[in-house]
Amino acid sequence: MGESGDADGSAAELWEEVAALQAKIRDLEDAIRSRPGDGADEGGGSAAQGAVARGRMPGTVQTVKDDSVIVDINPHQRVTQPTDDVSARLEPGVQVAVTDSGGIADVFDDAAVDASVRAMEVSDSPDVTYDDVGGLEDELSVVEEVVQFPLTRPELFDEVGVDPPSGVLLSGPTGTGKTLLGKAVANHSDATFLRLSGSEIISKWVGESANRVRQLFELADVRSPSVIFIDEIDALAGERSATDSPGESEVQRATNQLLSEMDGFMERRDVQVMAATNRPNVLDPAVTRPGRFDRTVEVGVPDRDARRDIFEIHTRSMTVADDVRHAELAAATASATGAEIKGACTQAGINAIRDGRTTVRHADFEAAIEELGL
């Protein structure tokens, strides 16, 4: 009995310490919120982030049954009984703010979608065509088969009796045209193009990164047919490991959510997933396994012929003199990427303007190449 009493006393003391620490945390949060301009839901932050700052947890309603509701608070679920003033607004998929005691304090409407997801690049039909993609004919052919055909000609896969690939991973150095490939395919598929960087998905708020991934796929479903393009996916889906770091744990929650969403969209042919990285070696093996990203396309530095094509593409809309020789420019930029060649063309135009001319000469391009160190 003595030992049991001591244990109960120790437990009570621990709970008192926990309560004291929670009180200190609330005091610190109140002090932070009282500072001008430090409100968590100011400056474009999401309503869910504001809920966290007020001592509440963001969650998503999973099931509504009779007078009880199951709320998913990543990575756990909680059963709660909502009050009459919010129960009428609850349905599966709705975002809510949950208090420490388990009550639903607020219900977020569609405008509460995370600010970073709202700010993603959304284009109903990008104006990039295959003619704007230079030197990537082989890569474009693969992406066309994997992404465009399931969106525009799904009957071909039915007739052959195979499932279309579920995703394509573009790997290569920065500036080689990976995003351009995605936009061109979306254009020719008459699909909405959704682009978001992997680093933009990661949040400092617990559970928000996974929520952003979920919202990204929900928006793609609403705007289907669509192409999701995740740039810098290595920032989102790096190899997972056992860690006690809150930051790493948040990244891993987002990775798990990405895997879950991709598995859920495998049967959807009107939503295609593309991703790009210049560090394929750090990706989690679960991301690159067949069934998620079925194809990996290497997008490398363009060769001499490809560089000539890129120069021709970027000078189409420029007023150039007859002495401009694209083949010589391509030979002078041996290690340049497509983005660097575009920069050289822009700089050549600036050189002409600097000299008071509206026609760009070959010498302007040579000077631009030297200035940019290509």
N, C-alpha and C positions, 0 to 999 in steps of 0.2 A: 504493500500500500504506500509505504514511504517513497519507493522509487517511482511509483505511478504519480504521486503528488508532485515530486520534483520535476518529472517530465512535463506534467500539465503546467507547472509554474514556468518552466523554460519556454514552452510553446507560447504561453501568454506574454512573456517578456519579448519574445521574437515578434509577435504580432504588434505589440506596442511600438517596437522599433520601426517596423514596417509602416505603421500608421504615422509615426513621427516623420519618417522620410518622405512619405507621400505628401504630408502637410508642407514640408519644406519645398518639395517640387512644385506644388500649387502656388506657394508664395513666390517662387522664382518665375514661374510662368506669368503670374499677375504683374510682377515687376517688369518683365520683358514686354508684355502687351501694353503696359502703360507708357512705354517710350514712344514718342512721335515717330510715325512712319515704320514701326516695327511690327505692325499687325500681320499675322500670318496669312490672312486672306486678303491683304491689300496688294496692289501692284500686279494683278493678274493671277494670283494664286488661286487654286481651286477651292470650292466649298468644302471638299473633303479635307484639304490641308488645314482650312480654318477650323474645322471640327476638331482635328487633332490638337491644334494650339489651344483650344478651349477645354482640353481635358477629355475629349470624346474620341471614339474610335470610328473610322469610316468602315462601313460594311455594305454588303449587297444582299437584298432579300432573295432567298432561295425558294422557300415554300411558304404559302399562306394557307392555314387550315383552321377553320372555326375561329377561336379567339386567340390562337397562338401563331407565332411567326418564327421561322428558322432564318437566321441571319448569318451569312458567311463573313467572318472577320478574319481575313487571311492571317495565319493558316488554320484557324479554328472556326467552329460553328457554335452559335448560341441560340437557345430557344427563349423567346420573350413574349410577353403579353402586352401588345400596344394599347395605348389609350384610345378613346373614341375619336379624338380630334385628328389622329394620324392614321387610324386603321383603314379608313376609306381610301387613302392615297397609296396604300401598299399593294404591290403586286410583284411577282418574280422579276428580278432584274433591276428593281429600283434601288438607288443608292440612299443610304440612311446614315445618321450619326447615332452611335450607341454610347450611352453613359457607362461609367464604371459599374453601376448597379445592374446593368443589363437592359435598361429602358431605352426606347427609341425617342431621342430628343428632337430630331429634325428629319425631314424627307427632302431630298434634293430632286429638282426637276431636270429636264434635258439640258438646261443651261449650265448644269453643274459638271458637265464633262470636263476633265482636266484641261487646264490651260494649254499645256504642251501638246495635247492631242488636238485641241481646237486649232492650234497654230501650225500643225503639220502642213506640208505642201499638199493641197488637194486640187487636182485638175481634172475636170470632167473629160477632157480629151487633150493631152499635150500636143503642142504644135510641132513636135520633133518627128520627122519622118525617117525612113530608112536611108533616104538620100543624104541626110544630115550626119549619118554615121559613117565615117571613113576608115578604111583599113581593117574592119572587123567583120568581114563577110562570113568567115567560118563560124565565129562566135555568134553572130546574128542568126545564122541558120539553126544553130542548136537551140537558142533561146526562143526562136519562132516556133520550133516544134514542141518545146516543153511548155511554153506559156501561152502563145497565141492560139495554137490549134485547139486546145481544150476550151478556150473561150469562144472561138468563132466556128469551129467545125467539130463539135463533140460527137457527132454521129459517126465519124471515122473510127473512133476508139470503140464504139459500140459494135460496129460492123466487124472489126478485127477481133473483138472480144478481150481487150486488155484495158486496164485502168491507166489513165494519163499520169505522167509524173506529178508528184505533189509539190515540187518546188525546185528552184535552181539557185545555186550559190555562185556568185561571180567573185573570182579571186584575182587580185593583181595590184600593182602599185597605184598610188593616188594619181588621178588625172588621166587615166587611160580610157575612160568612156563607159564605165560600168553603169552609172546613173543614166547616161544618154541612151544606153541599150534599153533600160527599163521603160523610159519615156516613149521611145520609138515603138516598142511592142504594144504598150498601152494605147498609143494613137491608132495603130493599125488594127487593134482589137476593139476599137470604139469603147474602151473601158476607162473607168475612173482610176487615176493614178494617185496613190497615197504613199507619200514618202516621209519617213521619220528616221532620225539618226538614233542608233542604239544608245549613245551617251545621253541623248535628250530624254530617254525613257526612264533612266535611273533617277530616283528621287531620294532625298534624305528622310522622308517620312515613311515609317514602317507600313508596308503593304501597298503604298501608292504606286510603286514601279510595276508590280503585278497587275494592279488595277488599270494602269495605262495600257499595258499589253492587251488586256481584255477589251478595253474600249476601242483600241485600234482595230481589232478584228470585228467588233460589233459594228463600227462605222463602215468597214469594208463590206460587211454583209448588207447593210442598209443601202450602200451606194453601188452594189453589184450590178453588172459585172465590173470587177475591179482588180487592180494589181497592187498588192502591198509590196513596197520596196523599203527594206530595212537597211539603211547604210550603217557602216561601222558596227556590224553585228557582233564583232568580237568584244565590244564594250558591254554587250547585253548577255551574250551566251558563251562566256569563257568557261574553261574547264572547271567543274565544281570540285570542291574539296571540303573536308571537315574544318570548320572555322568557328571561332567565337567572336569574330569581328562583326559588329552590327552592319557596317557597310557591305562587307562580303555577303552576309546573310541576306541583305536586301537584294543584291544582284542575283543571288541564287533563287530567291523567290520569283523574280522576274523571269529567269531562265526556265524554271519549272512551269510557269504560266504559259510561256511561249511554246514549250513542248506540248502542253495540254491543248492549247488552241490549234496548233498545227495538226495534231491528231484528230481534233474535232472537225477540222475543215477538209480532211482528206477526201471525203465524199462530195465536196462542193466543187464543181467544175467552173462556177462563175466567179470564184475568188482564187486568184493565183498569188503565190508568195515568191518574191525574189529578195535576195540579200547580197550585200557586197562587203568584202573585207580585204585588207592588205596584210592581215596576220592570220592566215588559215590554221597555223600550227597551234594557236591557243584556244581554238574552239572546242567545246565539249563534244566528245564522240557521239553522244546521244542526239546532237543537233544534225550531224552530218550523216547519220546512218540512213540507209534506204527506207523510204516511207515518209521522210520529212523533206530533206533536200536530196532528191534522187540524183541530180546532176550537178557536177561542179565544173564550171567553165573558167579556164584560165585566160584572163584578159591582160596580155603583156604589153610591153613597150612596142610601139609600131615600128615596122621595118621601113626601109627606104621608100618602097612603093606606097606603103600606107601613109607615110608622112607627106608624100607628094599629094595624095588624095585629100589629106586633111588640109593642106595649104590651099588646095583648089576650092574646098568647101567653104573655108573661112574668108576667102577673097572674092567669093561670088557676088556678095553685096557691096564690095568695096570698089571705089573708082581707082583702078590701077593702070599704070602705063604699060605700053606694049613691050617694054624691056624686062618685065617681071618674068623670071624663069623659075617655075615651081620645082623642077627637078634639081636645080642647083641649091635651092633653099632646103630641100629635103636632104641633100647630101651634107649640108653644113650643120644640120641639127641631128647628129647621129644618135644621141641618147634622149631626145626630147619626147615628152608625152603629148597627147592630143591637147590637153589643157595648156601646156607650155607653148605649143604652136599657136593656139588661139591668142595667148598673151602676146606673142611676138607680132602677130598680125595687128593687134590693137596698138601696140607700141609703134609699129611702122606708120600707122595712120596718124598717131600723135606727132611723130617726127615730121611728117609732111605738113601738118597744121602749124608746127613750130616754125617751119620755113615759109609760111604764108601760101602754101599750095593746097589744092583740093584733089590732086592726083598723086597717088602713092607710087613711088619708083622702086626699082630693084634695090637701089642703094639704101633706101629707107628700111627695107627688110633686113639687109645685111647689118645696118647699124643697130637695129632692134635686137637681132640675135646676139650681137656683141654686148649690148647693154644688159641683157637679161642673163648673160653667161651660159647660153645654150650650146 
